[in-house]
């Protein structure tokens, strides 16, 4: 404790010197543009931060080492020095043929995975020829109405070697089934497939609004997908809990984090009630 007091005292003296010798002349020439500066979450941002602001910080409790709780320094002990992140550009537009061409181009340029963007009719569970799909087919994503479309989408792409992320929620179980059939037709062992299904229906009700079913049946579909993947596709992530949609719908950073964490806990609780093991 005495050492902390000495550090704080020395810091206060240094701050006083800085304010008089450096800050005051600068403010005389260039006054600050506003009285209060805030982060995007409306938290006030001070002009200066010093060691005194983190005097109560405990290294082991609050920061710790890379690869260890609370993971403030990442989940991998060596960061990206040993294992790079999967590089995949969110892609999908027009027809399965055109998107397949784009996928193969991206892989040829060194991309290490794929991330599928589906169009609005697909996200809502409509076929491309539905009257409700008019004007939206192939916009902002690829149109997939059938297994035949999915086969074209991944034509000449080895699903055992390429991880695929699919941004799909309400009809996620259907698109996953199509995807697995394509892999099976390629002769791929499901247990070797890796990738991610967004399958985060709660954030659809909260923010993005691309939901189809009432919430309880929709949640049962999510949990059924968990169970199926655990037993049959163990390397495939059956859910990706998303928060940025909530932020884009108007939440603050704190609210975004709170809703996202609570969504994750809700999926865990539903899984446990269904008899799944953590």
Backbone as CSV, one residue per row, in Angstrom:
resi,resn,N_x,N_y,N_z,CA_x,CA_y,CA_z,C_x,C_y,C_z
1,UNK,0.811,-1.219,0.000,0.000,0.000,0.000,0.845,1.270,0.000
2,UNK,1.927,1.357,0.833,2.774,2.551,0.796,3.332,2.808,-0.602
3,UNK,3.715,1.727,-1.310,4.254,1.898,-2.656,3.211,2.525,-3.579
4,UNK,1.959,2.095,-3.429,0.878,2.647,-4.250,0.709,4.136,-3.991
5,UNK,0.775,4.533,-2.707,0.635,5.948,-2.364,1.766,6.767,-2.974
6,UNK,2.980,6.196,-2.939,4.124,6.903,-3.512,3.953,7.080,-5.021
7,UNK,3.476,6.020,-5.679,3.248,6.098,-7.126,2.200,7.152,-7.442
8,UNK,1.089,7.145,-6.684,0.021,8.114,-6.921,0.507,9.538,-6.687
9,UNK,1.326,9.723,-5.639,1.852,11.051,-5.333,2.756,11.548,-6.455
10,UNK,3.626,10.649,-6.936,4.527,11.019,-8.033,3.733,11.323,-9.295
11,UNK,2.663,10.552,-9.519,1.827,10.771,-10.698,1.133,12.123,-10.621
12,UNK,0.612,12.459,-9.445,-0.067,13.745,-9.270,0.879,14.902,-9.558
13,UNK,2.120,14.776,-9.093,3.105,15.829,-9.342,3.400,15.949,-10.839
14,UNK,3.513,14.802,-11.500,3.791,14.816,-12.941,2.631,15.408,-13.722
15,UNK,1.410,15.079,-13.304,0.225,15.608,-13.976,0.154,17.120,-13.799
16,UNK,0.448,17.596,-12.589,0.417,19.039,-12.327,1.432,19.768,-13.207
17,UNK,2.617,19.193,-13.342,3.635,19.803,-14.202,3.178,19.827,-15.651
18,UNK,2.618,18.683,-16.113,2.147,18.582,-17.506,1.049,19.603,-17.791
19,UNK,0.116,19.734,-16.847,-0.988,20.676,-17.042,-0.478,22.109,-17.187
20,UNK,0.505,22.481,-16.350,1.006,23.857,-16.364,1.905,24.137,-17.563
21,UNK,2.830,23.207,-17.832,3.841,23.465,-18.851,3.400,23.107,-20.273
22,UNK,2.559,22.107,-20.397,2.210,21.614,-21.735,0.754,21.856,-22.104
23,UNK,-0.155,21.516,-21.185,-1.577,21.604,-21.508,-2.070,23.043,-21.620
24,UNK,-1.766,23.866,-20.617,-2.303,25.233,-20.601,-1.910,26.042,-21.842
25,UNK,-0.641,26.020,-22.269,-0.289,26.756,-23.495,-1.036,26.242,-24.720
26,UNK,-1.244,24.921,-24.758,-1.953,24.344,-25.905,-3.414,24.774,-25.925
27,UNK,-4.067,24.755,-24.756,-5.471,25.154,-24.679,-5.653,26.632,-25.006
28,UNK,-4.643,27.429,-24.684,-4.731,28.860,-24.989,-4.794,29.092,-26.496
29,UNK,-4.095,28.248,-27.243,-4.098,28.369,-28.701,-5.269,27.627,-29.343
30,UNK,-5.555,26.459,-28.803,-6.582,25.609,-29.411,-7.516,25.061,-28.324
31,UNK,-8.512,25.830,-27.919,-9.457,25.341,-26.903,-10.156,24.068,-27.392
32,UNK,-10.524,23.215,-26.456,-11.221,21.988,-26.836,-12.586,22.314,-27.426
33,UNK,-13.038,21.481,-28.309,-14.250,21.767,-29.083,-15.540,21.564,-28.304
34,UNK,-15.468,20.905,-27.158,-16.669,20.713,-26.345,-16.265,20.530,-24.882
35,UNK,-17.230,20.691,-23.998,-16.935,20.565,-22.569,-16.815,19.108,-22.138
36,UNK,-17.561,18.248,-22.782,-17.582,16.843,-22.385,-17.388,15.967,-23.619
37,UNK,-16.484,15.006,-23.515,-16.271,14.036,-24.586,-16.786,12.682,-24.113
38,UNK,-17.483,11.982,-25.016,-18.101,10.715,-24.640,-17.759,9.622,-25.639
39,UNK,-17.801,8.385,-25.153,-17.662,7.234,-26.038,-19.000,7.009,-26.727
40,UNK,-19.052,6.051,-27.644,-20.318,5.765,-28.327,-21.356,5.206,-27.363
41,UNK,-20.925,4.806,-26.163,-21.860,4.308,-25.150,-22.190,5.377,-24.117
42,UNK,-21.868,6.634,-24.457,-22.198,7.792,-23.631,-21.412,7.847,-22.327
43,UNK,-20.319,7.083,-22.250,-19.445,7.155,-21.085,-18.460,8.308,-21.289
44,UNK,-18.256,9.103,-20.248,-17.349,10.234,-20.376,-15.912,9.762,-20.578
45,UNK,-15.207,10.418,-21.481,-13.804,10.111,-21.756,-12.959,11.239,-21.174
46,UNK,-12.118,10.909,-20.221,-11.268,11.920,-19.597,-10.195,12.398,-20.563
47,UNK,-9.676,13.567,-20.281,-8.613,14.117,-21.117,-7.337,13.298,-20.979
48,UNK,-7.084,12.788,-19.794,-5.824,12.099,-19.518,-6.060,10.916,-18.596
49,UNK,-5.345,9.832,-18.857,-5.363,8.666,-17.970,-3.933,8.357,-17.545
50,UNK,-3.771,7.979,-16.287,-2.446,7.699,-15.731,-2.500,6.411,-14.910
51,UNK,-1.361,5.949,-14.395,-1.371,4.756,-13.538,-2.306,4.876,-12.344
52,UNK,-2.612,6.095,-11.922,-3.521,6.276,-10.787,-4.923,5.752,-11.097
53,UNK,-5.287,5.734,-12.381,-6.619,5.264,-12.767,-6.762,3.750,-12.660
54,UNK,-5.648,3.051,-12.592,-5.707,1.587,-12.484,-4.969,1.102,-11.234
55,UNK,-4.950,1.968,-10.217,-4.222,1.623,-8.993,-4.795,0.381,-8.315
56,UNK,-6.101,0.149,-8.461,-6.742,-1.000,-7.812,-6.783,-2.237,-8.705
57,UNK,-6.197,-2.153,-9.874,-6.235,-3.286,-10.796,-5.361,-4.426,-10.287
58,UNK,-5.901,-5.629,-10.324,-5.156,-6.824,-9.932,-4.816,-7.602,-11.201
59,UNK,-3.537,-7.787,-11.478,-3.136,-8.400,-12.742,-3.748,-9.784,-12.929
60,UNK,-3.619,-10.652,-11.938,-4.112,-12.030,-12.078,-5.621,-12.079,-12.233
61,UNK,-6.317,-11.226,-11.506,-7.780,-11.238,-11.526,-8.358,-10.519,-12.739
62,UNK,-7.783,-9.377,-13.093,-8.389,-8.509,-14.098,-7.802,-8.647,-15.497
63,UNK,-6.569,-9.103,-15.609,-5.926,-9.207,-16.921,-5.461,-10.630,-17.196
64,UNK,-4.588,-11.156,-16.387,-4.066,-12.513,-16.493,-3.235,-12.699,-17.762
65,UNK,-2.947,-13.960,-18.083,-2.064,-14.276,-19.198,-2.855,-14.683,-20.440
66,UNK,-2.244,-14.567,-21.618,-2.929,-14.994,-22.848,-3.333,-16.465,-22.764
67,UNK,-4.552,-16.762,-23.184,-5.027,-18.139,-23.160,-5.617,-18.567,-21.836
68,UNK,-5.685,-17.643,-20.859,-6.231,-17.973,-19.550,-7.310,-16.964,-19.154
69,UNK,-8.235,-17.432,-18.317,-9.330,-16.590,-17.828,-8.768,-15.322,-17.188
70,UNK,-9.361,-14.143,-17.403,-10.623,-13.859,-18.107,-10.466,-13.571,-19.604
71,UNK,-9.403,-14.031,-20.205,-9.194,-13.972,-21.662,-9.175,-12.552,-22.229
72,UNK,-8.729,-11.588,-21.424,-8.628,-10.225,-21.944,-7.515,-10.107,-22.982
73,UNK,-6.611,-11.099,-23.006,-5.495,-11.054,-23.959,-5.626,-12.151,-25.015
74,UNK,-6.863,-12.616,-25.224,-7.120,-13.600,-26.268,-7.198,-15.018,-25.732
75,UNK,-7.772,-15.906,-26.539,-7.979,-17.286,-26.102,-6.801,-18.192,-26.431
76,UNK,-5.882,-17.712,-27.285,-4.724,-18.521,-27.662,-3.470,-17.993,-26.964
77,UNK,-2.661,-18.866,-26.355,-1.471,-18.419,-25.627,-0.492,-17.604,-26.464
78,UNK,-0.413,-17.900,-27.768,0.532,-17.171,-28.619,-0.169,-16.244,-29.606
79,UNK,-1.457,-15.991,-29.386,-2.178,-15.107,-30.295,-2.145,-15.645,-31.711
80,UNK,-1.830,-14.783,-32.663,-1.760,-15.205,-34.061,-0.343,-15.574,-34.484
81,UNK,0.573,-15.640,-33.523,1.945,-16.026,-33.856,2.010,-17.496,-34.263
82,UNK,1.080,-18.313,-33.722,1.100,-19.738,-34.033,-0.029,-20.185,-34.937
83,UNK,-1.191,-19.514,-34.844,-2.366,-19.930,-35.621,-3.116,-18.692,-36.090
84,UNK,-3.155,-18.493,-37.402,-3.878,-17.355,-37.949,-5.381,-17.597,-37.899
85,UNK,-6.134,-16.522,-37.907,-7.582,-16.626,-37.948,-8.023,-17.157,-39.310
86,UNK,-9.219,-17.739,-39.350,-9.767,-18.176,-40.637,-10.153,-16.939,-41.438
87,UNK,-9.644,-16.846,-42.648,-9.915,-15.671,-43.479,-11.043,-15.993,-44.451
88,UNK,-12.171,-15.331,-44.268,-13.304,-15.563,-45.162,-14.109,-14.284,-45.334
89,UNK,-14.296,-13.902,-46.560,-15.094,-12.723,-46.881,-16.560,-13.119,-46.980
90,UNK,-17.416,-12.352,-46.326,-18.859,-12.582,-46.402,-19.279,-12.391,-47.855
91,UNK,-19.781,-13.445,-48.488,-20.051,-13.372,-49.924,-21.304,-14.155,-50.291
92,UNK,-22.009,-13.645,-51.275,-23.208,-14.296,-51.781,-24.035,-13.279,-52.542
93,UNK,-24.413,-13.606,-53.772,-25.224,-12.686,-54.565,-25.813,-13.433,-55.756
94,UNK,-26.910,-12.947,-56.242,-27.514,-13.453,-57.472,-27.805,-14.956,-57.393
95,UNK,-27.314,-15.699,-58.374,-27.625,-17.127,-58.480,-26.561,-17.982,-57.792
96,UNK,-26.886,-19.243,-57.497,-25.869,-20.151,-56.948,-24.655,-20.277,-57.867
97,UNK,-24.881,-20.240,-59.188,-23.766,-20.348,-60.135,-22.788,-19.184,-59.970
98,UNK,-23.329,-17.974,-59.885,-22.458,-16.801,-59.773,-21.738,-16.764,-58.427
99,UNK,-22.436,-17.149,-57.376,-21.790,-17.155,-56.065,-20.737,-18.252,-55.982
100,UNK,-20.999,-19.396,-56.596,-19.998,-20.465,-56.633,-18.726,-19.983,-57.321
101,UNK,-18.899,-19.235,-58.401,-17.749,-18.691,-59.112,-16.969,-17.745,-58.202
102,UNK,-17.687,-16.939,-57.443,-17.045,-16.017,-56.505,-16.308,-16.787,-55.407
103,UNK,-16.952,-17.806,-54.862,-16.317,-18.619,-53.820,-14.993,-19.202,-54.313
104,UNK,-15.033,-19.774,-55.490,-13.828,-20.422,-56.019,-12.728,-19.400,-56.307
105,UNK,-13.133,-18.210,-56.718,-12.150,-17.140,-56.931,-11.493,-16.758,-55.604
106,UNK,-12.299,-16.582,-54.556,-11.766,-16.193,-53.254,-10.803,-17.248,-52.710
107,UNK,-11.165,-18.507,-52.862,-10.288,-19.583,-52.397,-8.982,-19.594,-53.188
108,UNK,-9.069,-19.302,-54.472,-7.871,-19.275,-55.316,-6.938,-18.135,-54.926
109,UNK,-7.511,-17.069,-54.321,-6.695,-15.930,-53.902,-6.077,-16.128,-52.514
110,UNK,-6.344,-17.287,-51.911,-5.740,-17.566,-50.608,-6.685,-17.534,-49.432
111,UNK,-7.966,-17.285,-49.675,-8.923,-17.304,-48.577,-8.978,-18.714,-47.993
112,UNK,-9.111,-18.819,-46.663,-9.027,-20.130,-46.012,-10.375,-20.688,-45.575
113,UNK,-11.444,-19.974,-45.839,-12.776,-20.448,-45.495,-13.806,-19.671,-46.293
114,UNK,-15.073,-20.046,-46.146,-16.156,-19.354,-46.849,-17.200,-18.880,-45.847
115,UNK,-17.838,-17.767,-46.159,-18.927,-17.239,-45.344,-20.082,-16.907,-46.277
116,UNK,-21.182,-17.636,-46.129,-22.287,-17.540,-47.088,-23.293,-16.466,-46.687
117,UNK,-23.556,-15.553,-47.616,-24.618,-14.560,-47.448,-25.820,-15.032,-48.268
118,UNK,-26.943,-15.256,-47.601,-28.170,-15.664,-48.293,-29.067,-14.451,-48.517
119,UNK,-29.877,-14.505,-49.572,-30.782,-13.385,-49.832,-31.971,-13.423,-48.873
120,UNK,-32.766,-12.350,-48.875,-33.868,-12.225,-47.919,-34.907,-13.339,-48.046
121,UNK,-35.343,-13.718,-49.260,-36.304,-14.822,-49.342,-35.776,-16.106,-48.687
122,UNK,-34.497,-16.420,-48.910,-33.926,-17.618,-48.295,-33.915,-17.474,-46.777
123,UNK,-33.543,-16.296,-46.288,-33.519,-16.063,-44.842,-34.904,-16.212,-44.222
124,UNK,-35.945,-15.913,-45.012,-37.315,-15.993,-44.508,-38.000,-17.308,-44.861
125,UNK,-37.270,-18.207,-45.536,-37.831,-19.513,-45.846,-38.702,-19.561,-47.084
126,UNK,-38.558,-18.580,-47.984,-39.353,-18.565,-49.210,-38.531,-19.035,-50.400
127,UNK,-39.180,-19.735,-51.328,-38.532,-20.088,-52.586,-38.422,-18.840,-53.457
128,UNK,-37.504,-18.890,-54.409,-37.289,-17.733,-55.280,-38.512,-17.418,-56.133
129,UNK,-39.362,-18.433,-56.415,-40.530,-18.191,-57.268,-41.787,-17.842,-56.474
130,UNK,-41.650,-17.632,-55.171,-42.803,-17.215,-54.374,-43.157,-15.762,-54.705
131,UNK,-44.450,-15.438,-54.791,-44.841,-14.038,-55.036,-44.258,-13.089,-53.990
132,UNK,-44.070,-13.581,-52.770,-43.531,-12.737,-51.705,-42.035,-12.463,-51.874
133,UNK,-41.391,-13.195,-52.784,-39.952,-13.008,-53.013,-39.660,-11.986,-54.103
134,UNK,-40.701,-11.547,-54.782,-40.500,-10.660,-55.934,-39.703,-9.414,-55.555
135,UNK,-38.684,-9.133,-56.346,-37.861,-7.950,-56.132,-36.724,-8.136,-55.154
136,UNK,-36.659,-9.306,-54.501,-35.622,-9.525,-53.488,-34.695,-10.695,-53.810
137,UNK,-34.989,-11.431,-54.861,-34.208,-12.635,-55.177,-32.787,-12.266,-55.603
138,UNK,-31.818,-12.848,-54.922,-30.422,-12.627,-55.277,-29.852,-11.295,-54.838
139,UNK,-30.635,-10.505,-54.111,-30.137,-9.222,-53.611,-29.551,-9.415,-52.215
140,UNK,-28.415,-8.832,-51.984,-27.760,-8.895,-50.662,-27.446,-10.322,-50.238
141,UNK,-27.450,-11.254,-51.173,-27.148,-12.637,-50.847,-27.555,-13.556,-51.982
142,UNK,-27.192,-14.829,-51.846,-27.489,-15.800,-52.891,-28.853,-16.444,-52.643
143,UNK,-29.560,-16.743,-53.717,-30.866,-17.390,-53.623,-30.691,-18.904,-53.607
144,UNK,-31.167,-19.540,-52.539,-31.112,-21.003,-52.433,-32.509,-21.501,-52.084
145,UNK,-33.135,-22.182,-53.037,-34.503,-22.664,-52.840,-34.593,-24.176,-52.728
146,UNK,-33.489,-24.873,-53.043,-33.576,-26.330,-53.103,-32.205,-26.958,-52.898
147,UNK,-32.206,-28.271,-52.743,-30.953,-29.011,-52.649,-30.137,-28.833,-53.927
148,UNK,-30.823,-28.780,-55.067,-30.114,-28.587,-56.339,-29.339,-27.268,-56.330
149,UNK,-29.952,-26.219,-55.763,-29.256,-24.934,-55.654,-28.014,-25.061,-54.767
150,UNK,-28.164,-25.777,-53.657,-27.039,-25.937,-52.732,-25.908,-26.731,-53.388
151,UNK,-26.255,-27.709,-54.202,-25.228,-28.486,-54.905,-24.441,-27.601,-55.865
152,UNK,-25.138,-26.716,-56.553,-24.461,-25.793,-57.467,-23.591,-24.814,-56.678
153,UNK,-24.104,-24.348,-55.545,-23.394,-23.366,-54.726,-22.016,-23.875,-54.295
154,UNK,-21.932,-25.173,-53.982,-20.662,-25.728,-53.503,-20.015,-26.686,-54.506
155,UNK,-20.368,-26.522,-55.760,-19.774,-27.348,-56.808,-18.248,-27.152,-56.847
156,UNK,-17.516,-28.266,-56.850,-16.047,-28.274,-56.926,-15.378,-27.599,-55.722
157,UNK,-16.101,-27.515,-54.607,-15.525,-26.990,-53.365,-15.495,-28.135,-52.352
158,UNK,-14.330,-28.621,-51.967,-14.221,-29.775,-51.062,-14.602,-29.404,-49.626
159,UNK,-15.788,-29.791,-49.210,-16.296,-29.367,-47.909,-15.563,-30.014,-46.738
160,UNK,-14.806,-31.071,-47.007,-14.007,-31.672,-45.940,-12.778,-30.818,-45.635
161,UNK,-12.388,-29.982,-46.594,-11.176,-29.178,-46.439,-11.448,-27.702,-46.167
162,UNK,-12.621,-27.224,-46.546,-12.939,-25.798,-46.423,-14.000,-25.591,-45.345
163,UNK,-13.692,-24.769,-44.343,-14.692,-24.463,-43.321,-15.679,-23.445,-43.883
164,UNK,-16.950,-23.644,-43.581,-17.999,-22.784,-44.140,-18.866,-22.220,-43.015
165,UNK,-18.990,-20.907,-43.003,-19.879,-20.222,-42.070,-21.145,-19.836,-42.823
166,UNK,-22.301,-20.121,-42.231,-23.567,-19.817,-42.897,-24.387,-18.846,-42.048
167,UNK,-24.626,-17.660,-42.594,-25.431,-16.673,-41.884,-26.893,-16.928,-42.215
168,UNK,-27.496,-17.797,-41.426,-28.886,-18.202,-41.630,-29.461,-18.517,-40.257
169,UNK,-30.718,-18.137,-40.020,-31.265,-18.288,-38.676,-32.586,-19.048,-38.633
170,UNK,-33.683,-18.437,-39.012,-34.976,-19.113,-38.894,-35.005,-20.471,-39.606
171,UNK,-34.560,-20.569,-40.867,-34.546,-21.874,-41.543,-33.177,-22.552,-41.479
172,UNK,-32.399,-22.262,-40.431,-31.024,-22.774,-40.352,-30.954,-24.293,-40.430
173,UNK,-31.887,-24.981,-39.770,-31.842,-26.447,-39.762,-32.038,-27.013,-41.171
174,UNK,-32.860,-26.343,-41.975,-33.116,-26.807,-43.344,-31.875,-26.610,-44.217
175,UNK,-31.256,-25.433,-44.110,-30.063,-25.159,-44.915,-28.903,-26.053,-44.479
176,UNK,-28.813,-26.344,-43.184,-27.767,-27.259,-42.714,-27.992,-28.649,-43.290
177,UNK,-29.250,-29.097,-43.330,-29.554,-30.415,-43.892,-29.131,-30.484,-45.361
178,UNK,-29.445,-29.440,-46.121,-29.029,-29.402,-47.531,-27.505,-29.459,-47.641
179,UNK,-26.846,-28.686,-46.810,-25.382,-28.615,-46.829,-24.766,-29.988,-46.556
180,UNK,-25.317,-30.691,-45.583,-24.778,-32.005,-45.229,-25.020,-33.035,-46.335
181,UNK,-26.140,-32.918,-47.020,-26.399,-33.826,-48.141,-25.384,-33.584,-49.256
182,UNK,-25.075,-32.310,-49.508,-24.056,-31.992,-50.517,-22.717,-32.599,-50.115
183,UNK,-22.363,-32.459,-48.839,-21.106,-33.034,-48.350,-21.111,-34.550,-48.510
184,UNK,-22.247,-35.161,-48.196,-22.374,-36.617,-48.317,-22.194,-37.056,-49.768
185,UNK,-22.774,-36.302,-50.689,-22.635,-36.637,-52.110,-21.196,-36.482,-52.586
186,UNK,-20.432,-35.623,-51.892,-19.014,-35.465,-52.222,-18.173,-36.601,-51.639
187,UNK,-18.811,-37.443,-50.814,-18.074,-38.518,-50.159,-17.392,-38.074,-48.884
188,UNK,-17.853,-36.954,-48.334,-17.235,-36.384,-47.140,-17.798,-37.006,-45.869
189,UNK,-16.917,-37.319,-44.945,-17.312,-37.811,-43.630,-17.820,-36.627,-42.813
190,UNK,-19.081,-36.674,-42.365,-19.651,-35.562,-41.605,-18.808,-35.206,-40.389
191,UNK,-18.178,-36.180,-39.791,-17.408,-35.917,-38.574,-16.134,-35.123,-38.848
192,UNK,-15.807,-34.937,-40.122,-14.627,-34.145,-40.475,-14.990,-32.740,-40.948
193,UNK,-16.293,-32.476,-41.048,-16.744,-31.159,-41.506,-16.630,-30.147,-40.366
194,UNK,-16.119,-28.962,-40.686,-16.066,-27.898,-39.683,-16.610,-26.607,-40.285
195,UNK,-17.133,-25.774,-39.435,-17.725,-24.518,-39.874,-18.677,-24.017,-38.803
196,UNK,-19.528,-23.086,-39.178,-20.422,-22.462,-38.198,-21.773,-22.143,-38.819
197,UNK,-22.819,-22.419,-38.067,-24.182,-22.041,-38.426,-24.583,-20.908,-37.482
198,UNK,-25.049,-19.782,-38.018,-25.398,-18.696,-37.090,-26.526,-19.146,-36.167
199,UNK,-27.673,-19.509,-36.688,-28.716,-20.182,-35.908,-29.062,-19.443,-34.616
200,UNK,-28.916,-18.129,-34.606,-29.162,-17.315,-33.407,-30.523,-16.642,-33.539
201,UNK,-31.561,-17.376,-33.195,-32.915,-16.872,-33.421,-33.307,-15.790,-32.425
202,UNK,-32.708,-15.788,-31.236,-33.099,-14.794,-30.234,-32.788,-13.373,-30.689
203,UNK,-31.634,-13.188,-31.335,-31.315,-11.832,-31.782,-32.202,-11.403,-32.946
204,UNK,-32.848,-12.377,-33.614,-33.808,-12.016,-34.655,-35.041,-11.362,-34.029
205,UNK,-35.510,-11.931,-32.921,-36.659,-11.333,-32.232,-36.292,-9.978,-31.636
206,UNK,-35.049,-9.859,-31.170,-34.609,-8.622,-30.528,-34.356,-7.515,-31.544
207,UNK,-33.698,-7.859,-32.655,-33.170,-6.800,-33.509,-33.436,-6.956,-34.999
208,UNK,-33.043,-8.081,-35.588,-33.039,-8.154,-37.045,-34.398,-8.498,-37.642
209,UNK,-35.241,-9.180,-36.858,-36.649,-9.439,-37.210,-36.861,-10.448,-38.336
210,UNK,-35.845,-11.230,-38.683,-36.025,-12.250,-39.723,-36.343,-13.592,-39.072
211,UNK,-37.512,-13.637,-38.446,-37.961,-14.861,-37.802,-39.217,-15.366,-38.507
212,UNK,-39.497,-16.660,-38.338,-40.628,-17.286,-39.025,-41.643,-17.845,-38.028
213,UNK,-41.140,-18.567,-37.027,-42.015,-19.304,-36.114,-42.154,-18.588,-34.775
214,UNK,-43.161,-18.970,-33.982,-43.229,-18.473,-32.603,-41.951,-18.870,-31.862
215,UNK,-41.648,-18.168,-30.804,-40.329,-18.291,-30.198,-40.037,-19.676,-29.614
216,UNK,-41.004,-20.315,-28.970,-40.710,-21.621,-28.364,-40.448,-22.705,-29.410
217,UNK,-41.286,-22.840,-30.446,-40.944,-23.806,-31.497,-39.615,-23.477,-32.176
218,UNK,-39.333,-22.188,-32.335,-38.074,-21.790,-32.965,-36.894,-22.198,-32.093
219,UNK,-37.024,-22.015,-30.785,-35.947,-22.405,-29.873,-35.771,-23.924,-29.849
220,UNK,-36.867,-24.657,-29.997,-36.738,-26.117,-30.041,-35.940,-26.549,-31.268
221,UNK,-36.169,-25.875,-32.396,-35.389,-26.174,-33.595,-33.898,-25.919,-33.360
222,UNK,-33.594,-24.828,-32.671,-32.197,-24.503,-32.370,-31.571,-25.611,-31.529
223,UNK,-32.273,-26.022,-30.480,-31.735,-27.052,-29.584,-31.643,-28.400,-30.299
224,UNK,-32.613,-28.715,-31.144,-32.543,-29.956,-31.927,-31.297,-29.953,-32.818
225,UNK,-30.961,-28.779,-33.347,-29.756,-28.660,-34.172,-28.508,-28.890,-33.329
226,UNK,-28.513,-28.352,-32.095,-27.395,-28.610,-31.173,-27.185,-30.115,-31.014
227,UNK,-28.281,-30.796,-30.695,-28.203,-32.229,-30.411,-27.727,-33.010,-31.632
228,UNK,-28.273,-32.659,-32.793,-27.892,-33.364,-34.018,-26.406,-33.182,-34.310
229,UNK,-25.933,-31.947,-34.185,-24.523,-31.685,-34.491,-23.597,-32.357,-33.486
230,UNK,-23.986,-32.369,-32.217,-23.159,-33.037,-31.207,-22.950,-34.506,-31.552
231,UNK,-23.991,-35.135,-32.056,-23.931,-36.568,-32.331,-23.355,-36.892,-33.710
232,UNK,-23.605,-36.025,-34.681,-23.272,-36.379,-36.065,-22.229,-35.491,-36.740
233,UNK,-22.152,-34.226,-36.326,-21.206,-33.291,-36.952,-20.457,-32.556,-35.829
234,UNK,-19.672,-33.274,-35.042,-19.109,-32.721,-33.804,-18.166,-31.534,-33.977
235,UNK,-17.583,-31.367,-35.166,-16.660,-30.246,-35.375,-17.371,-29.002,-35.907
236,UNK,-18.662,-29.124,-36.156,-19.429,-27.999,-36.707,-20.089,-27.232,-35.563
237,UNK,-19.917,-25.918,-35.541,-20.508,-25.083,-34.492,-21.977,-24.819,-34.827
238,UNK,-22.920,-25.320,-34.023,-24.335,-25.204,-34.382,-24.970,-23.860,-34.046
239,UNK,-24.210,-22.936,-33.462,-24.756,-21.608,-33.176,-23.611,-20.609,-33.090
240,UNK,-23.899,-19.391,-33.502,-22.963,-18.278,-33.336,-23.770,-17.118,-32.767
241,UNK,-23.616,-16.882,-31.480,-24.406,-15.844,-30.816,-23.901,-14.474,-31.272
242,UNK,-24.801,-13.692,-31.844,-24.406,-12.437,-32.489,-24.915,-11.227,-31.714
243,UNK,-24.090,-10.199,-31.655,-24.483,-9.004,-30.927,-24.556,-7.746,-31.762
244,UNK,-23.825,-7.718,-32.876,-23.741,-6.453,-33.608,-25.087,-6.027,-34.186
245,UNK,-25.969,-6.987,-34.478,-27.299,-6.626,-34.978,-28.051,-5.804,-33.918
246,UNK,-27.861,-6.191,-32.663,-28.532,-5.500,-31.561,-28.010,-4.073,-31.455
247,UNK,-26.696,-3.930,-31.626,-26.102,-2.592,-31.589,-26.634,-1.745,-32.745
248,UNK,-26.705,-2.347,-33.926,-27.166,-1.599,-35.093,-28.642,-1.234,-34.996
249,UNK,-29.381,-1.946,-34.132,-30.796,-1.619,-33.936,-30.981,-0.493,-32.920
250,UNK,-29.869,0.001,-32.341,-29.966,1.155,-31.456,-29.444,0.961,-30.053
251,UNK,-28.959,-0.232,-29.719,-28.460,-0.475,-28.367,-27.108,0.198,-28.154
252,UNK,-26.799,0.484,-26.895,-25.458,0.953,-26.559,-24.530,-0.256,-26.513
253,UNK,-23.235,-0.014,-26.364,-22.282,-1.121,-26.280,-22.576,-1.999,-25.068
254,UNK,-22.947,-1.370,-23.958,-23.255,-2.128,-22.738,-24.498,-2.987,-22.952
255,UNK,-25.530,-2.418,-23.566,-26.752,-3.178,-23.838,-26.476,-4.310,-24.825
256,UNK,-25.674,-4.022,-25.837,-25.306,-5.053,-26.813,-24.657,-6.236,-26.107
257,UNK,-23.703,-5.954,-25.237,-23.009,-7.016,-24.514,-23.965,-7.771,-23.599
258,UNK,-24.834,-7.029,-22.910,-25.764,-7.657,-21.967,-26.733,-8.599,-22.681
259,UNK,-27.342,-8.131,-23.766,-28.292,-8.968,-24.505,-27.592,-10.172,-25.132
260,UNK,-26.387,-9.960,-25.653,-25.666,-11.055,-26.308,-25.312,-12.147,-25.303
261,UNK,-24.792,-11.744,-24.142,-24.449,-12.731,-23.118,-25.693,-13.457,-22.618
262,UNK,-26.793,-12.712,-22.455,-28.020,-13.350,-21.964,-28.579,-14.323,-22.999
263,UNK,-28.468,-13.971,-24.271,-28.894,-14.901,-25.320,-28.094,-16.198,-25.225
264,UNK,-26.778,-16.070,-25.060,-25.938,-17.257,-24.950,-26.331,-18.121,-23.768
265,UNK,-26.596,-17.488,-22.631,-27.021,-18.234,-21.439,-28.357,-18.932,-21.675
266,UNK,-29.247,-18.270,-22.409,-30.562,-18.869,-22.676,-30.426,-20.137,-23.518
267,UNK,-29.535,-20.100,-24.519,-29.315,-21.302,-25.327,-28.766,-22.434,-24.465
268,UNK,-27.850,-22.097,-23.568,-27.282,-23.112,-22.677,-28.371,-23.707,-21.788
269,UNK,-29.225,-22.847,-21.235,-30.286,-23.333,-20.351,-31.266,-24.236,-21.095
270,UNK,-31.620,-23.864,-22.318,-32.518,-24.712,-23.110,-31.843,-26.047,-23.421
271,UNK,-30.564,-26.006,-23.720,-29.844,-27.238,-23.999,-29.795,-28.159,-22.792
272,UNK,-29.548,-27.584,-21.625,-29.497,-28.385,-20.397,-30.858,-29.004,-20.091
273,UNK,-31.923,-28.232,-20.287,-33.271,-28.767,-20.035,-33.613,-29.891,-21.011
274,UNK,-32.976,-29.861,-22.183,-33.216,-30.916,-23.174,-32.345,-32.149,-22.913
275,UNK,-31.509,-32.070,-21.875,-30.680,-33.219,-21.525,-29.306,-33.226,-22.157
276,UNK,-28.918,-32.122,-22.793,-27.588,-32.060,-23.403,-26.540,-31.788,-22.326
277,UNK,-25.349,-32.299,-22.537,-24.269,-32.087,-21.584,-23.358,-30.965,-22.060
278,UNK,-22.899,-30.166,-21.109,-21.961,-29.101,-21.449,-20.583,-29.701,-21.708
